[in-house]
Amino acid sequence: MKRVLLFLALLLLAAFAQAFTFVQISDTHITGSGAHEDNLRAIIGEINAMSPPPAFVVCTGDMTETGRPPDIKKYQEITKVLKVPLYNVL
């Protein structure tokens, strides 16, 4: 009986579950001088044009070339135009 109830509960949850998508990017290697900037801007343009939009974007490392303040500032400047939340993972 417990298995039947569990199965019915899972079916009920599945009926109300909504699919979602997210985008994963990595290794953008942005520098304060703007190296690789065009690539990231193009990717962001494609993400912003997605329909339906993704739930979020996750960047999984190497956002900047050196991690120095000018590189981070440039990365933040470029990514602030994303229309969905951005999560950076180091």
ZAKOLKE-327206 format. One line per field, with one value per residue: residue number from 0; x, y, z of N, C-alpha, C, CB in turn. Coordinates in nm, 2 decimals, padded with zeros to 4 digits. Glycine has a CB too. Example, Ala and Ser with C-alpha at 12.3 -4.5 7.8 and 13.67 -1.06 7.14 Angstrom:
seq: (0_1)
nu: (01.32_01.28)
nv: (-00.57_-00.22)
nw: (00.78_00.71)
cau: (01.23_01.37)
cav: (-00.45_-00.11)
caw: (00.78_00.71)
cu: (01.32_01.29)
cv: (-00.33_00.00)
cw: (00.78_00.79)
cbu: (01.13_01.41)
cbv: (-00.45_-00.06)
cbw: (00.90_00.57)
REM end
This chain:
seq: (0_1_2_3_4_5_6_7_8_9_10_11_12_13_14_15_16_17_18_19_20_21_22_23_24_25_26_27_28_29_30_31_32_33_34_35_36_37_38_39_40_41_42_43_44_45_46_47_48_49_50_51_52_53_54_55_56_57_58_59_60_61_62_63_64_65_66_67_68_69_70_71_72_73_74_75_76_77_78_79_80_81_82_83_84_85_86_87_88_89)
nu: (00.08_00.20_00.38_00.22_00.09_00.31_00.39_00.16_00.18_00.42_00.34_00.15_00.32_00.48_00.29_00.25_00.49_00.72_00.90_01.23_01.50_01.85_02.15_02.49_02.81_03.16_03.51_03.56_03.76_03.80_03.97_04.10_04.16_03.99_04.01_03.88_03.63_03.43_03.34_03.21_03.01_02.86_02.77_02.61_02.42_02.29_02.19_02.01_01.83_01.69_01.40_01.16_01.31_01.61_01.61_01.83_02.18_02.48_02.82_03.10_03.37_03.70_03.63_03.77_04.09_04.31_04.20_04.24_04.15_04.08_04.01_03.80_03.62_03.57_03.45_03.22_03.09_03.03_02.86_02.64_02.43_02.28_01.96_01.86_01.92_02.26_02.50_02.80_03.06_03.34)
nv: (-00.12_00.12_00.16_00.20_00.44_00.61_00.59_00.71_00.97_01.06_01.06_01.26_01.48_01.49_01.56_01.83_01.94_02.17_02.22_02.34_02.54_02.60_02.78_02.70_02.84_02.88_02.94_03.21_03.40_03.68_04.00_04.30_04.47_04.40_04.16_03.88_03.98_04.03_03.77_03.69_03.89_03.83_03.57_03.64_03.79_03.59_03.44_03.62_03.64_03.40_03.20_03.02_03.22_03.11_02.98_03.06_03.16_02.99_03.03_02.85_02.89_03.03_03.30_03.53_03.63_03.68_03.73_03.97_04.30_04.49_04.30_04.16_04.38_04.44_04.20_04.20_04.43_04.35_04.13_04.24_04.30_04.07_03.92_03.74_03.57_03.55_03.31_03.28_03.04_02.94)
nw: (00.00_00.08_-00.13_-00.34_-00.27_-00.27_-00.54_-00.66_-00.55_-00.66_-00.93_-00.92_-00.85_-01.08_-01.27_-01.22_-01.25_-01.39_-01.69_-01.73_-01.86_-01.86_-01.91_-01.95_-01.93_-01.99_-01.93_-02.03_-02.01_-01.99_-02.02_-01.87_-02.07_-02.27_-02.42_-02.58_-02.55_-02.75_-02.81_-02.58_-02.56_-02.79_-02.72_-02.50_-02.63_-02.78_-02.58_-02.45_-02.66_-02.66_-02.67_-02.52_-02.25_-02.08_-01.74_-01.59_-01.60_-01.57_-01.50_-01.52_-01.43_-01.49_-01.56_-01.60_-01.72_-01.54_-01.29_-01.17_-01.05_-01.28_-01.48_-01.37_-01.34_-01.61_-01.69_-01.53_-01.63_-01.90_-01.86_-01.73_-01.88_-01.92_-01.93_-01.76_-01.44_-01.34_-01.23_-01.09_-01.07_-00.90)
cau: (00.00_00.29_00.44_00.11_00.08_00.43_00.38_00.06_00.24_00.52_00.27_00.09_00.42_00.52_00.19_00.26_00.63_00.74_01.03_01.30_01.63_01.95_02.27_02.62_02.92_03.28_03.63_03.54_03.89_03.80_04.08_04.06_04.18_03.88_04.04_03.77_03.50_03.34_03.28_03.11_02.90_02.78_02.70_02.50_02.31_02.22_02.11_01.90_01.73_01.63_01.26_01.16_01.44_01.65_01.59_01.95_02.30_02.59_02.95_03.17_03.51_03.78_03.56_03.87_04.22_04.40_04.13_04.27_04.03_04.04_03.95_03.67_03.53_03.53_03.36_03.09_03.04_02.98_02.75_02.53_02.31_02.20_01.82_01.83_02.02_02.39_02.56_02.94_03.11_03.48)
cav: (00.00_00.24_00.18_00.26_00.58_00.68_00.60_00.81_01.10_01.09_01.09_01.39_01.58_01.50_01.63_01.97_01.98_02.25_02.21_02.47_02.53_02.69_02.79_02.69_02.89_02.86_02.98_03.33_03.46_03.83_04.08_04.44_04.54_04.36_04.04_03.79_04.05_04.01_03.64_03.69_03.97_03.75_03.47_03.70_03.83_03.47_03.40_03.72_03.62_03.27_03.20_03.09_03.24_03.02_03.02_03.13_03.12_02.96_03.04_02.76_02.91_03.11_03.41_03.63_03.58_03.68_03.75_04.10_04.39_04.53_04.19_04.14_04.49_04.43_04.09_04.25_04.53_04.28_04.04_04.30_04.31_03.95_03.94_03.64_03.57_03.49_03.26_03.25_02.94_02.94)
caw: (00.00_00.08_-00.26_-00.43_-00.24_-00.32_-00.68_-00.69_-00.51_-00.77_-01.05_-00.90_-00.86_-01.22_-01.35_-01.20_-01.27_-01.51_-01.74_-01.74_-01.92_-01.81_-01.99_-01.89_-02.01_-01.92_-01.99_-02.11_-02.01_-02.02_-01.96_-01.86_-02.20_-02.36_-02.49_-02.59_-02.52_-02.86_-02.80_-02.46_-02.60_-02.88_-02.65_-02.42_-02.73_-02.82_-02.46_-02.44_-02.77_-02.65_-02.64_-02.40_-02.19_-01.98_-01.60_-01.54_-01.67_-01.48_-01.56_-01.43_-01.41_-01.58_-01.61_-01.64_-01.75_-01.43_-01.17_-01.12_-01.05_-01.41_-01.55_-01.31_-01.37_-01.75_-01.70_-01.48_-01.73_-02.01_-01.82_-01.66_-01.98_-01.93_-01.89_-01.66_-01.34_-01.36_-01.12_-01.12_-00.99_-00.92)
cu: (00.09_00.35_00.34_00.09_00.20_00.43_00.28_00.11_00.34_00.45_00.21_00.20_00.47_00.42_00.20_00.40_00.64_00.89_01.10_01.44_01.72_02.07_02.40_02.73_03.04_03.40_03.62_03.67_03.90_03.91_04.03_04.08_04.08_03.91_03.92_03.63_03.39_03.27_03.18_02.99_02.81_02.70_02.58_02.39_02.23_02.13_01.99_01.79_01.65_01.48_01.21_01.29_01.48_01.62_01.71_02.06_02.40_02.72_03.04_03.32_03.58_03.71_03.66_04.00_04.31_04.33_04.16_04.15_03.99_03.97_03.81_03.57_03.48_03.42_03.22_03.02_02.97_02.86_02.63_02.41_02.23_02.06_01.78_01.94_02.15_02.45_02.70_03.00_03.26_03.54)
cv: (00.13_00.27_00.24_00.40_00.66_00.70_00.71_00.95_01.15_01.13_01.23_01.50_01.60_01.57_01.78_02.03_02.06_02.23_02.34_02.44_02.63_02.68_02.78_02.74_02.87_02.92_03.11_03.41_03.61_03.90_04.22_04.52_04.49_04.24_03.94_03.85_04.03_03.87_03.64_03.77_03.90_03.64_03.52_03.74_03.71_03.43_03.49_03.70_03.49_03.29_03.06_03.11_03.13_03.07_03.10_03.09_03.09_02.96_02.96_02.77_02.98_03.22_03.52_03.56_03.57_03.69_03.89_04.20_04.44_04.43_04.17_04.25_04.48_04.31_04.13_04.34_04.46_04.20_04.11_04.32_04.18_03.98_03.83_03.63_03.50_03.44_03.22_03.14_02.93_02.80)
cw: (00.00_-00.05_-00.36_-00.40_-00.28_-00.47_-00.72_-00.65_-00.62_-00.90_-01.04_-00.91_-01.01_-01.30_-01.33_-01.22_-01.40_-01.56_-01.74_-01.81_-01.85_-01.91_-01.91_-01.98_-01.92_-02.00_-02.08_-02.11_-02.05_-01.95_-01.95_-01.99_-02.31_-02.45_-02.48_-02.56_-02.63_-02.85_-02.69_-02.50_-02.70_-02.81_-02.57_-02.51_-02.76_-02.70_-02.44_-02.54_-02.75_-02.61_-02.63_-02.34_-02.09_-01.84_-01.54_-01.62_-01.55_-01.55_-01.47_-01.43_-01.52_-01.65_-01.67_-01.66_-01.63_-01.30_-01.10_-01.14_-01.19_-01.49_-01.50_-01.34_-01.51_-01.76_-01.65_-01.57_-01.84_-01.97_-01.76_-01.75_-01.99_-01.87_-01.79_-01.55_-01.38_-01.23_-01.16_-01.02_-01.01_-00.90)
cbu: (-00.09_00.40_00.49_-00.02_00.06_00.56_00.34_-00.07_00.30_00.62_00.16_00.03_00.55_00.54_00.05_00.21_00.73_00.71_01.03_01.32_01.63_02.00_02.27_02.65_02.90_03.31_03.69_03.43_03.98_03.66_04.21_04.15_04.32_03.86_04.17_03.79_03.53_03.40_03.39_03.18_02.95_02.87_02.80_02.56_02.38_02.31_02.20_01.95_01.80_01.70_01.18_01.06_01.44_01.80_01.56_01.97_02.36_02.56_03.00_03.14_03.58_03.84_03.47_03.88_04.29_04.49_04.17_04.39_04.06_04.16_04.04_03.68_03.61_03.65_03.41_03.11_03.15_03.09_02.81_02.57_02.37_02.27_01.73_01.82_01.97_02.49_02.48_03.03_03.05_03.55)
cbv: (00.00_00.22_00.05_00.18_00.59_00.60_00.47_00.78_01.09_00.98_00.99_01.40_01.54_01.36_01.58_02.00_01.86_02.40_02.15_02.54_02.55_02.66_02.92_02.54_03.04_02.71_02.87_03.42_03.39_03.89_04.07_04.51_04.51_04.47_03.97_03.68_04.20_04.02_03.53_03.74_04.11_03.69_03.39_03.82_03.89_03.36_03.40_03.86_03.63_03.19_03.28_03.02_03.38_02.98_02.90_03.10_03.24_02.82_03.18_02.62_02.78_03.02_03.47_03.75_03.66_03.80_03.64_04.16_04.51_04.59_04.06_04.13_04.62_04.40_03.97_04.31_04.62_04.19_03.94_04.44_04.35_03.84_03.94_03.50_03.50_03.59_03.13_03.37_02.80_03.03)
cbw: (00.12_00.19_-00.31_-00.41_-00.08_-00.28_-00.74_-00.61_-00.37_-00.79_-01.07_-00.76_-00.78_-01.28_-01.30_-01.06_-01.27_-01.49_-01.89_-01.60_-02.07_-01.67_-02.08_-01.84_-02.05_-01.89_-02.07_-02.05_-02.11_-01.97_-02.05_-01.75_-02.26_-02.45_-02.45_-02.48_-02.51_-03.00_-02.77_-02.34_-02.66_-02.99_-02.55_-02.34_-02.85_-02.86_-02.33_-02.44_-02.90_-02.54_-02.75_-02.29_-02.12_-01.99_-01.51_-01.39_-01.76_-01.41_-01.58_-01.48_-01.39_-01.69_-01.51_-01.53_-01.86_-01.44_-01.07_-01.19_-00.97_-01.49_-01.54_-01.15_-01.35_-01.84_-01.62_-01.34_-01.78_-02.07_-01.73_-01.61_-02.11_-01.85_-02.01_-01.73_-01.21_-01.44_-01.06_-01.12_-01.01_-00.82)
REM end
